[in-house]
Amino acid sequence: MTTESEAVGFGLVYWNGDFNMKSGAKLTEGKIVKSLINLALPIMGTSFIQMAYNMTDMIWIGRLGSSSVAAVGTAGFFTWLAMAFILIPKIGAEIGVSQSIGSNDKEQARCYARCSIQIAAVLALFYSIFLIVFRKNLIGFFGLGEEAVVDWAMGYLSIISLGMVFYFLNPVFTGIFNGYGDSRAPFWVNAAGLLTNIVLDPLLIFGLGPFPEMGVNGTAIATVISQVVAFTLFIYMIKIKTDLLVTMNIFRTPKIYRVKRIFTLGMPIALENGLFTIFTMIVARVVAQWGSAAIAVQKVGAQVEAISWMTSVGFSTALGAFTGQNYGAGKAHRITRGFFASMGMVSAVGAAATFAFVFWAEPIFKIFINEKEALLYGADYLRILGYSQILMCIEITASGAFNGIGKTLPPSIVGIVFTGMRVPFAMWAASKGFGLNAIWWIFSMTSIIKGIILFVWFIPQIKRGYGLGESEKGDLMEEAKKGIII
């Protein structure tokens, strides 16, 4: 039997009553569209901040020359790969906490949060040891050639590995806050971490003021410090956004069934993310047949497309938290309304991206690259990918709906199968001499297919009422009369 004050989050904090996070949101009540937008906007900001972390490092390190960029870029692949492992506890935290909050089971929410943090810490420890022990073999795999570049890459990887625990834990904290319905706290914390990174990068890389010049190692140290700052702020946020801070009980042995469920929820998405990385690398090698301009087009084009992609990720995460809380509360009708409302909003985003990419492809790409050959390739890339933007946005957002009801396998199956299909089709198109645009059409068509399948796949969940009872039918009319559906 639970008491009036329940432990949550880190195993550190308590809240009283139904929901006492000061800036959290109980997503089982109130206007649906407003709740989704308020939750999605900070998540979008957080996504762009995470992208800016890497861009900031590369901008500053680029001043040292291409060899330094090659070293950081090569070692950075393993931080990208780490996200596959991070997603296991992060997704488990978002789904477990949101569903527990919805069902008003505060003890369960605390347990999912604590267990997710424990899993993240253990995974970070093993991954760090793996990177440090095998750093020479891992960097050697890429055949960089220049001894100095290899040494810089191994040094960067070693330093990043020492701070890997913070790199793992911060996204899990983000997932916990998102599950509570508070997406603003992670936004401000990650923004502070980015600002720290921006300030420290030039100081440590070039040795400004009292700091010695550390080059590539400097950017690694700046990144680790920024992650530590974000971690510290997350702990502080837990304190100020809850009523009490009590003794940490992080070493309490987790229940096996809960660990198993977190892995069951997170593993499909983690596997999809890891394979996506591998598929992208293989296709990039195929694209390289058309020269450096084609490689640049793929990288820059992906950054431009990330605007609509990141926006959809924000709505996907928001819809996941919204769906999770309402699933836990047994409010099937709100899940349905939230799903279709989200589909409408991201379709508008996708339509705007389609219009911009199809009709303004060349001016947009010219902002980044103005070389004639690259500009021609780039304009074609944006036009072709532009036609898939609506369904790409739907695919990403529909994944959040599946996550919210605890069914992470369907979107992962669809993602792995159809993203994986890009590899053999790209190789076939290249071997038949169909040209570079054929590769982009493969990208676009697979995105369209994924969006259609996931949207259609979720409809039966609506018809079955997500396995919930029929007791909520009358509430829909009542909420409609009160004007709180939208």
RODO-2510 file (C-alpha; in nm, 4 decimals, decimal comma):
residues 486
     n   res          X          Y          Z
     1     m     0,0000     0,0000     0,0000
     2     t     0,1356     0,3410    -0,0977
     3     t     0,1628     0,6406     0,1301
     4     e     0,0598     0,9968     0,0583
     5     s     0,4170     1,0807    -0,0404
     6     e     0,5594     0,8539    -0,3087
     7     a     0,9217     0,8224    -0,4196
     8     v     0,9845     0,9009    -0,7823
     9     g     1,2489     0,9722    -1,0400
    10     f     1,5986     0,9155    -0,9175
    11     g     1,4847     0,7361    -0,6084
    12     l     1,5536     1,0747    -0,4523
    13     v     1,2321     1,2684    -0,4633
    14     y     0,8758     1,2615    -0,3420
    15     w     0,5559     1,4137    -0,4601
    16     n     0,2218     1,4496    -0,2826
    17     g    -0,1210     1,4095    -0,4354
    18     d    -0,1958     1,3081    -0,7905
    19     f     0,0694     1,5027    -0,9757
    20     n     0,2999     1,7532    -0,8144
    21     m     0,5788     1,8232    -1,0630
    22     k     0,5628     2,2018    -1,0673
    23     s     0,5915     2,2364    -1,4452
    24     g     0,4711     1,8897    -1,5378
    25     a     0,1501     1,8186    -1,7198
    26     k    -0,1180     1,5651    -1,6475
    27     l    -0,1909     1,4689    -2,0056
    28     t    -0,5031     1,2703    -1,9204
    29     e    -0,7014     1,5932    -1,8848
    30     g    -0,7462     1,9220    -2,0695
    31     k    -0,7269     2,0313    -2,4304
    32     i    -0,5539     1,7715    -2,6438
    33     v    -0,3959     1,9830    -2,9179
    34     k    -0,2708     2,2415    -2,6716
    35     s    -0,1173     1,9681    -2,4532
    36     l     0,0583     1,8084    -2,7507
    37     i     0,1980     2,1377    -2,8813
    38     n     0,3166     2,2513    -2,5368
    39     l     0,4931     1,9198    -2,4871
    40     a     0,6311     1,8925    -2,8419
    41     l     0,7898     2,2364    -2,8792
    42     p     1,0574     2,1976    -2,6079
    43     i     1,1302     1,8433    -2,7305
    44     m     1,1929     1,9814    -3,0789
    45     g     1,4244     2,2394    -2,9254
    46     t     1,6078     1,9681    -2,7346
    47     s     1,6506     1,7645    -3,0554
    48     f     1,7993     2,0616    -3,2382
    49     i     2,0273     2,1291    -2,9419
    50     q     2,1576     1,7723    -2,9525
    51     m     2,2326     1,8178    -3,3229
    52     a     2,4016     2,1492    -3,2490
    53     y     2,6363     1,9773    -2,9989
    54     n     2,8044     1,7877    -3,2836
    55     m     2,7955     2,0804    -3,5249
    56     t     2,9641     2,3088    -3,2699
    57     d     3,2506     2,0648    -3,2219
    58     m     3,2994     2,0254    -3,5964
    59     i     3,2914     2,4016    -3,6640
    60     w     3,5669     2,4721    -3,4140
    61     i     3,7774     2,1674    -3,4891
    62     g     3,7517     2,2499    -3,8590
    63     r     3,9806     2,5465    -3,7930
    64     l     4,2605     2,2986    -3,7200
    65     g     4,2358     2,1376    -4,0637
    66     s     4,0851     1,8384    -4,2398
    67     s     4,3058     1,5880    -4,0563
    68     s     4,1614     1,6962    -3,7220
    69     v     3,8087     1,6798    -3,8640
    70     a     3,8802     1,3273    -3,9897
    71     a     4,0039     1,2236    -3,6451
    72     v     3,7031     1,3629    -3,4582
    73     g     3,4591     1,2413    -3,7224
    74     t     3,5965     0,8876    -3,7101
    75     a     3,5931     0,8665    -3,3299
    76     g     3,2543     1,0371    -3,3229
    77     f     3,1025     0,7427    -3,5051
    78     f     3,1250     0,5447    -3,1808
    79     t     2,9339     0,8094    -2,9853
    80     w     2,6676     0,7900    -3,2567
    81     l     2,6620     0,4123    -3,2208
    82     a     2,6236     0,4546    -2,8430
    83     m     2,2766     0,5963    -2,9018
    84     a     2,1585     0,2463    -2,9920
    85     f     2,2353     0,1402    -2,6343
    86     i     2,1117     0,4644    -2,4773
    87     l     1,7691     0,4218    -2,6354
    88     i     1,7041     0,1022    -2,4372
    89     p     1,6722     0,2724    -2,0938
    90     k     1,5507     0,6045    -2,2423
    91     i     1,2510     0,4489    -2,4172
    92     g     1,1863     0,2272    -2,1149
    93     a     1,1814     0,5356    -1,8916
    94     e     0,9484     0,7352    -2,1191
    95     i     0,6960     0,4550    -2,1590
    96     g     0,7147     0,3117    -1,8067
    97     v     0,6934     0,6486    -1,6335
    98     s     0,4180     0,7898    -1,8579
    99     q     0,1963     0,4829    -1,8236
   100     s     0,2519     0,4732    -1,4473
   101     i     0,1677     0,8422    -1,4133
   102     g    -0,1495     0,7872    -1,6157
   103     s    -0,2612     0,5036    -1,3881
   104     n    -0,1651     0,7120    -1,0815
   105     d     0,0827     0,4426    -0,9699
   106     k     0,3580     0,6621    -0,8296
   107     e     0,5590     0,3755    -0,6818
   108     q     0,5712     0,2106    -1,0224
   109     a     0,6846     0,5370    -1,1850
   110     r     0,9668     0,5675    -0,9327
   111     c     1,0751     0,2106    -0,9948
   112     y     1,0829     0,2516    -1,3737
   113     a     1,2820     0,5735    -1,3436
   114     r     1,5360     0,4246    -1,1031
   115     c     1,5686     0,1006    -1,2993
   116     s     1,6234     0,2893    -1,6267
   117     i     1,9009     0,4941    -1,4670
   118     q     2,0658     0,1786    -1,3305
   119     i     2,0544     0,0105    -1,6720
   120     a     2,1999     0,3221    -1,8382
   121     a     2,4866     0,3357    -1,5877
   122     v     2,5740    -0,0320    -1,6358
   123     l     2,5568    -0,0105    -2,0158
   124     a     2,7733     0,3034    -2,0081
   125     l     3,0339     0,1273    -1,7940
   126     f     3,0631    -0,1714    -2,0277
   127     y     3,0613     0,0441    -2,3406
   128     s     3,3321     0,2722    -2,1969
   129     i     3,5555    -0,0240    -2,1118
   130     f     3,4999    -0,1680    -2,4594
   131     l     3,5985     0,1589    -2,6285
   132     i     3,9090     0,2099    -2,4166
   133     v     4,0361    -0,1491    -2,4442
   134     f     3,9748    -0,1834    -2,8187
   135     r     4,0268     0,1791    -2,9258
   136     k     4,3255     0,0930    -3,1471
   137     n     4,1366    -0,1799    -3,3308
   138     l     3,8210     0,0304    -3,3619
   139     i     4,0018     0,3308    -3,5111
   140     g     4,2234     0,1042    -3,7205
   141     f     3,9143    -0,0411    -3,8892
   142     f     3,8737     0,2815    -4,0885
   143     g     4,2256     0,2677    -4,2330
   144     l     4,2994     0,6366    -4,1817
   145     g     4,6593     0,5979    -4,2923
   146     e     4,8187     0,9026    -4,1275
   147     e     4,9688     0,8117    -3,7916
   148     a     4,8921     1,1534    -3,6426
   149     v     4,5230     1,1247    -3,7345
   150     v     4,5040     0,7776    -3,5797
   151     d     4,6645     0,9057    -3,2573
   152     w     4,4274     1,2027    -3,2389
   153     a     4,1263     0,9800    -3,2987
   154     m     4,2326     0,7347    -3,0271
   155     g     4,2998     1,0194    -2,7832
   156     y     3,9587     1,1739    -2,8528
   157     l     3,7878     0,8374    -2,8117
   158     s     3,9647     0,7684    -2,4812
   159     i     3,8596     1,1022    -2,3297
   160     i     3,5000     1,0712    -2,4495
   161     s     3,4873     0,7188    -2,3067
   162     l     3,5769     0,8467    -1,9588
   163     g     3,2668     1,0677    -1,9617
   164     m     3,0397     0,8148    -2,1318
   165     v     2,8294     0,7600    -1,8191
   166     f     2,7008     1,1197    -1,8426
   167     y     2,6418     1,0784    -2,2172
   168     f     2,4171     0,7811    -2,1305
   169     l     2,2399     0,9221    -1,8248
   170     n     2,1364     1,2635    -1,9578
   171     p     1,9033     1,1245    -2,2288
   172     v     1,7472     0,8941    -1,9670
   173     f     1,6773     1,1940    -1,7448
   174     t     1,5214     1,3571    -2,0506
   175     g     1,3024     1,0502    -2,0999
   176     i     1,1905     1,0542    -1,7364
   177     f     1,0895     1,4220    -1,7522
   178     n     0,9113     1,3652    -2,0845
   179     g     0,7192     1,0765    -1,9300
   180     y     0,6058     1,3101    -1,6520
   181     g     0,4822     1,5560    -1,9123
   182     d     0,7576     1,8108    -1,8437
   183     s     0,9598     1,8690    -2,1611
   184     r     1,0754     2,2190    -2,0680
   185     a     1,3250     2,1108    -1,8021
   186     p     1,5291     1,8920    -2,0439
   187     f     1,5274     2,1736    -2,2974
   188     w     1,6823     2,4264    -2,0587
   189     v     1,9284     2,1742    -1,9187
   190     n     2,0513     2,0697    -2,2630
   191     a     2,0646     2,4339    -2,3725
   192     a     2,2933     2,5080    -2,0778
   193     g     2,5119     2,2119    -2,1718
   194     l     2,5373     2,3359    -2,5308
   195     l     2,6297     2,6873    -2,4158
   196     t     2,9047     2,5375    -2,1979
   197     n     3,0337     2,3431    -2,4976
   198     i     3,0338     2,6520    -2,7198
   199     v     3,2306     2,8541    -2,4640
   200     l     3,4842     2,5837    -2,3789
   201     d     3,5592     2,4623    -2,7325
   202     p     3,7734     2,7574    -2,8493
   203     l     3,9343     2,7967    -2,5068
   204     l     4,0536     2,4365    -2,4876
   205     i     4,1179     2,3716    -2,8567
   206     f     4,3282     2,6820    -2,9232
   207     g     4,4557     2,7467    -2,5690
   208     l     4,3040     3,0886    -2,5110
   209     g     4,3685     3,2734    -2,1836
   210     p     4,5058     3,0523    -1,9050
   211     f     4,4249     2,7283    -2,0884
   212     p     4,6926     2,5284    -2,2751
   213     e     4,6382     2,4458    -2,6422
   214     m     4,4950     2,0919    -2,6560
   215     g     4,3668     2,0613    -3,0127
   216     v     4,1502     1,7547    -3,0732
   217     n     4,1739     1,6514    -2,7082
   218     g     4,0393     1,9935    -2,6128
   219     t     3,7120     1,9405    -2,7953
   220     a     3,6717     1,6011    -2,6270
   221     i     3,7291     1,7538    -2,2827
   222     a     3,4843     2,0370    -2,3603
   223     t     3,2203     1,7822    -2,4601
   224     v     3,2663     1,5793    -2,1411
   225     i     3,2510     1,8903    -1,9210
   226     s     2,9312     2,0050    -2,0934
   227     q     2,7752     1,6632    -2,0288
   228     v     2,8763     1,6857    -1,6607
   229     v     2,7176     2,0315    -1,6402
   230     a     2,3954     1,8978    -1,7901
   231     f     2,3975     1,6027    -1,5489
   232     t     2,4416     1,8349    -1,2491
   233     l     2,1579     2,0561    -1,3680
   234     f     1,9298     1,7551    -1,4104
   235     i     1,9884     1,6643    -1,0439
   236     y     1,9146     2,0265    -0,9491
   237     m     1,5968     2,0249    -1,1615
   238     i     1,4772     1,7145    -0,9810
   239     k     1,5194     1,9009    -0,6536
   240     i     1,3472     2,2276    -0,7445
   241     k     1,0632     2,0645    -0,9386
   242     t     0,9585     1,8332    -0,6577
   243     d     0,8595     1,8829    -0,2970
   244     l     1,1396     1,6993    -0,1169
   245     l     1,4872     1,5617    -0,1869
   246     v     1,5673     1,2478     0,0098
   247     t     1,8543     1,0036     0,0280
   248     m     1,9435     0,8473    -0,3035
   249     n     1,8651     0,4763    -0,3225
   250     i     2,0244     0,4116    -0,6588
   251     f     2,1883     0,0855    -0,5433
   252     r     1,8612    -0,0862    -0,4632
   253     t     1,8411    -0,4116    -0,6600
   254     p     1,5913    -0,3774    -0,9471
   255     k     1,3200    -0,6333    -1,0104
   256     i     1,4108    -0,8726    -1,2915
   257     y     1,0706    -0,8455    -1,4576
   258     r     1,1028    -0,4670    -1,4741
   259     v     1,4516    -0,4867    -1,6261
   260     k     1,3158    -0,7351    -1,8772
   261     r     1,0260    -0,5050    -1,9723
   262     i     1,2560    -0,2067    -2,0190
   263     f     1,4737    -0,4123    -2,2533
   264     t     1,1638    -0,5436    -2,4309
   265     l     1,0397    -0,1878    -2,4866
   266     g     1,3732    -0,0322    -2,5800
   267     m     1,5557    -0,3075    -2,7672
   268     p     1,3566    -0,2906    -3,0952
   269     i     1,4125     0,0843    -3,1228
   270     a     1,7775     0,0482    -3,0226
   271     l     1,8292    -0,2210    -3,2852
   272     e     1,6603    -0,0076    -3,5499
   273     n     1,8821     0,2895    -3,4605
   274     g     2,2004     0,0829    -3,4743
   275     l     2,1102    -0,0768    -3,8054
   276     f     2,0101     0,2609    -3,9469
   277     t     2,3655     0,3780    -3,8768
   278     i     2,5094     0,0764    -4,0562
   279     f     2,2702     0,1040    -4,3528
   280     t     2,3541     0,4732    -4,3909
   281     m     2,7262     0,4021    -4,3988
   282     i     2,6853     0,1339    -4,6655
   283     v     2,4682     0,3533    -4,8872
   284     a     2,7181     0,6375    -4,8419
   285     r     2,9863     0,4129    -4,9924
   286     v     2,7589     0,3515    -5,2917
   287     v     2,6971     0,7264    -5,3311
   288     a     3,0743     0,7855    -5,3183
   289     q     3,0955     0,6358    -5,6701
   290     w     2,9708     0,9712    -5,8006
   291     g     3,2526     1,1615    -5,6311
   292     s     3,2980     1,4050    -5,3438
   293     a     3,0184     1,6349    -5,4652
   294     a     2,7644     1,3554    -5,4267
   295     i     2,8912     1,2757    -5,0757
   296     a     2,8607     1,6416    -4,9781
   297     v     2,5080     1,6556    -5,1209
   298     q     2,3940     1,3591    -4,9122
   299     k     2,5391     1,5077    -4,5923
   300     v     2,4103     1,8622    -4,6488
   301     g     2,0765     1,7382    -4,7827
   302     a     2,0257     1,5264    -4,4736
   303     q     2,0897     1,8331    -4,2560
   304     v     1,8281     2,0339    -4,4483
   305     e     1,5777     1,7482    -4,4281
   306     a     1,6471     1,7233    -4,0544
   307     i     1,4310     2,0325    -4,0019
   308     s     1,1117     1,8417    -4,0791
   309     w     1,2554     1,5235    -3,9297
   310     m     1,3389     1,6895    -3,5956
   311     t     0,9978     1,8560    -3,5836
   312     s     0,8332     1,5166    -3,6290
   313     v     1,0539     1,3653    -3,3580
   314     g     0,9228     1,6330    -3,1205
   315     f     0,5630     1,5413    -3,1959
   316     s     0,6484     1,1694    -3,1839
   317     t     0,7934     1,1955    -2,8332
   318     a     0,5083     1,4194    -2,7190
   319     l     0,2510     1,1775    -2,8625
   320     g     0,4323     0,8896    -2,6924
   321     a     0,4089     1,0573    -2,3504
   322     f     0,0503     1,1674    -2,4144
   323     t    -0,0521     0,8196    -2,5302
   324     g     0,1335     0,6539    -2,2431
   325     q    -0,0397     0,8563    -1,9741
   326     n    -0,3829     0,8092    -2,1287
   327     y    -0,3180     0,4395    -2,1844
   328     g    -0,2344     0,4069    -1,8154
   329     a    -0,5485     0,6021    -1,7279
   330     g    -0,7656     0,3858    -1,9556
   331     k    -0,8780     0,6813    -2,1698
   332     a    -0,8856     0,5248    -2,5149
   333     h    -1,0780     0,8090    -2,6755
   334     r    -0,8088     1,0624    -2,5849
   335     i    -0,5467     0,8396    -2,7432
   336     t    -0,7508     0,8324    -3,0653
   337     r    -0,8050     1,2093    -3,0643
   338     g    -0,4386     1,2709    -2,9850
   339     f    -0,3260     1,0394    -3,2648
   340     f    -0,5337     1,2051    -3,5353
   341     a    -0,4581     1,5546    -3,4062
   342     s    -0,0849     1,4784    -3,4236
   343     m    -0,1210     1,3320    -3,7724
   344     g    -0,2890     1,6516    -3,8856
   345     m    -0,0213     1,8779    -3,7396
   346     v     0,2779     1,6849    -3,8735
   347     s     0,1085     1,6505    -4,2120
   348     a     0,0973     2,0301    -4,2254
   349     v     0,4686     2,0401    -4,1388
   350     g     0,5411     1,7810    -4,4077
   351     a     0,3327     1,9708    -4,6649
   352     a     0,5273     2,2906    -4,5936
   353     a     0,8566     2,0997    -4,6325
   354     t     0,7342     1,9455    -4,9577
   355     f     0,6411     2,2852    -5,0983
   356     a     0,9771     2,4364    -4,9978
   357     f     1,1897     2,1456    -5,1231
   358     v     1,0069     2,1018    -5,4549
   359     f     0,9758     2,4685    -5,5550
   360     w     1,2759     2,6271    -5,3765
   361     a     1,5248     2,3411    -5,3899
   362     e     1,8056     2,5318    -5,5576
   363     p     1,7901     2,8509    -5,3457
   364     i     1,7781     2,6423    -5,0270
   365     f     2,0745     2,4269    -5,1212
   366     k     2,2683     2,7283    -5,2440
   367     i     2,2801     2,8544    -4,8847
   368     f     2,5157     2,5686    -4,8022
   369     i     2,7030     2,4866    -5,1251
   370     n     2,7369     2,7060    -5,4312
   371     e     2,9541     2,4819    -5,6520
   372     k     2,7831     2,4120    -5,9838
   373     e     2,7964     2,0297    -5,9810
   374     a     2,7005     1,9998    -5,6129
   375     l     2,4205     2,2518    -5,6592
   376     l     2,2674     2,0480    -5,9422
   377     y     2,2899     1,7257    -5,7398
   378     g     2,1584     1,9010    -5,4301
   379     a     1,8564     2,0551    -5,6000
   380     d     1,7600     1,7131    -5,7353
   381     y     1,8052     1,5599    -5,3890
   382     l     1,5713     1,8061    -5,2208
   383     r     1,3061     1,7881    -5,4944
   384     i     1,2951     1,4082    -5,4899
   385     l     1,2990     1,3783    -5,1106
   386     g     1,0429     1,6577    -5,0937
   387     y     0,7683     1,4306    -5,2236
   388     s     0,8054     1,1990    -4,9232
   389     q     0,8003     1,4616    -4,6484
   390     i     0,4356     1,4248    -4,5414
   391     l     0,4545     1,0472    -4,5060
   392     m     0,7996     1,0640    -4,3498
   393     c     0,6540     1,2924    -4,0805
   394     i     0,3594     1,0550    -4,0364
   395     e     0,5949     0,7554    -4,0051
   396     i     0,8027     0,9175    -3,7310
   397     t     0,5025     1,0467    -3,5362
   398     a     0,3071     0,7215    -3,5618
   399     s     0,6049     0,5490    -3,3994
   400     g     0,5393     0,7615    -3,0901
   401     a     0,1792     0,6378    -3,0728
   402     f     0,2978     0,2758    -3,0820
   403     n     0,5580     0,3515    -2,8137
   404     g     0,2933     0,5045    -2,5877
   405     i     0,0884     0,1829    -2,5803
   406     g     0,4048    -0,0189    -2,5208
   407     k     0,4234    -0,1728    -2,8700
   408     t     0,7681    -0,0693    -2,9922
   409     l     0,8142    -0,3682    -3,2221
   410     p     0,5881    -0,2658    -3,5194
   411     p     0,7654     0,0644    -3,6014
   412     s     1,1037    -0,1022    -3,5549
   413     i     1,0136    -0,3860    -3,7922
   414     v     0,8930    -0,1404    -4,0550
   415     g     1,2000     0,0807    -4,0095
   416     i     1,4539    -0,2022    -4,0269
   417     v     1,2941    -0,3771    -4,3252
   418     f     1,2373    -0,0773    -4,5504
   419     t     1,5458     0,1226    -4,4519
   420     g     1,7457    -0,1962    -4,4989
   421     m     1,5966    -0,2361    -4,8463
   422     r     1,7738     0,0834    -4,9478
   423     v     2,1065    -0,1019    -4,9442
   424     p     2,0433    -0,3725    -5,2086
   425     f     1,8283    -0,1420    -5,4214
   426     a     2,0954     0,1315    -5,4146
   427     m     2,3632    -0,1202    -5,5127
   428     w     2,1417    -0,2539    -5,7917
   429     a     2,0617     0,0936    -5,9225
   430     a     2,4292     0,1886    -5,9225
   431     s     2,5307    -0,1330    -6,1022
   432     k     2,2676    -0,0735    -6,3720
   433     g     2,3853     0,2817    -6,4296
   434     f     2,0553     0,4474    -6,3386
   435     g     2,2312     0,7517    -6,1976
   436     l     2,2453     0,9256    -5,8614
   437     n     1,8815     1,0382    -5,8696
   438     a     1,7751     0,6735    -5,8594
   439     i     1,9332     0,6503    -5,5117
   440     w     1,7336     0,9506    -5,3940
   441     w     1,4117     0,8022    -5,5364
   442     i     1,4795     0,4829    -5,3395
   443     f     1,5109     0,6957    -5,0244
   444     s     1,1887     0,8802    -5,1009
   445     m     0,9812     0,5756    -5,1929
   446     t     1,0844     0,3752    -4,8862
   447     s     0,9887     0,6702    -4,6633
   448     i     0,6476     0,6883    -4,8315
   449     i     0,5901     0,3145    -4,7845
   450     k     0,6929     0,3282    -4,4155
   451     g     0,4526     0,6135    -4,3483
   452     i     0,1587     0,4375    -4,5119
   453     i     0,2228     0,1069    -4,3357
   454     l     0,2586     0,2532    -3,9845
   455     f    -0,0494     0,4724    -4,0190
   456     v    -0,2598     0,1800    -4,1429
   457     w    -0,1104    -0,0541    -3,8804
   458     f    -0,2185     0,1715    -3,5949
   459     i    -0,5831     0,1891    -3,7069
   460     p    -0,6707    -0,1624    -3,5745
   461     q    -0,5357    -0,0525    -3,2353
   462     i    -0,7997     0,2214    -3,2379
   463     k    -1,0764    -0,0199    -3,3334
   464     r    -0,9765    -0,2595    -3,0553
   465     g    -0,9699     0,0250    -2,8040
   466     y    -0,6078    -0,0579    -2,7183
   467     g    -0,7340    -0,3466    -2,5082
   468     l    -0,9257    -0,1095    -2,2800
   469     g    -1,2834    -0,1297    -2,1705
   470     e    -1,5822     0,0612    -2,3063
   471     s    -1,6441     0,2646    -1,9912
   472     e    -1,4920     0,5810    -2,1359
   473     k    -1,7297     0,6205    -2,4328
   474     g    -1,9560     0,8618    -2,2522
   475     d    -1,6648     1,0813    -2,1492
   476     l    -1,5960     1,1754    -2,5097
   477     m    -1,9281     1,3563    -2,5483
   478     e    -1,8871     1,5249    -2,2122
   479     e    -1,5419     1,6547    -2,3046
   480     a    -1,6680     1,7660    -2,6454
   481     k    -1,9469     1,9631    -2,4764
   482     k    -1,6945     2,1285    -2,2453
   483     g    -1,4752     2,2233    -2,5395
   484     i    -1,1625     2,0484    -2,4136
   485     i    -1,1016     1,8090    -2,7031
   486     i    -0,9098     2,0678    -2,9005
***
